[in-house]
Amino acid sequence: MGIDSECLLFRILHLSLFNKIERSVYNRRKRKLFSAQNEIRKKLVNPFYEFEDYFIVDNMLLEVCKLSRASRSRICIKSFENSPNKGYCASQSMKYYSYKLHTVCSVNGVIGNFDLQKASVHDIHYLKDIKNQMKDCVLLADKGYLSSKYQLDLFTNSNIKI
């Protein structure tokens, strides 16, 4: 439908005869179904990944708010483990209050794995998760993912070359 706003979607659905669900109920059900959606996504991606040997891993910032408002922000702070925090981006020479979204995609652009971490967590820690999800491949990564200790661990346990 080309709708990228949940608010706009519910305005359009309100005009429809099929609108039998409130927005809060919809969001609650969507959160409960995340693990099922993730399993479906993995099953859809597997045929594309079956004959792939090369993958790209990278991350991007998901800024929660400007750094000047970070101390007043109440977004996503229910638990310390899941809350955003301050980090530093060396390529842009800036500090930020956000999350990091790590993704692994094939050379053809099919996203297979992703993870959301606090901004202050170093990129190499995402490689621990990749070790359990992939094997027998080559990962193309930037300098943030380079660590001789993790490279050796990935190669010996899962035959993954970085």
C-alpha positions, 0 to 999 in steps of 0.5 A: 500500500506504500504506507510508512506511518502507522498513524496514517494506516489506522486513519485509512483503516478507520474508513474501512468496514473491516476495522474491528481492532483498536491501535493499542490492541494491534500493537500488543498483538504485534509484539506478541507475534514477533518471535513467530514473524521472525521464524517465518522470515528465517524460513523465507530467507533460507532458500536465498542463503542456501547457495551463498558463500559471501555475506556483508555485516554492518551496523547503523545508528537508530537515534532515539533523541538528540544527545542534549535531551538524553537525560530527560528522555523516557523512551525505552527505559523500562529495563536497563538491559534494553534501554538506549545509551550514549555512544560515539561514531568515529566516522562521523566524529559525533556522540549520540543517544541511540541503539545500534542495528546490526544486519547481515545480508547476502551480496544480493541484498537479502537480509538474513540476520539482525540484532539491536544493541545498546550504542556503547556495545562494541561491534565485535560482540555481535560476532558472538551471535553470528557464530551460532547462526551461520557457518562455512562462509566469508563475512565482509565487514568494516574495521569495527568488526576486526578482532584477531581473537574473534576471527580465530574463534569464528574460523575454528568453530563455524568456518567463518572467514572475516 
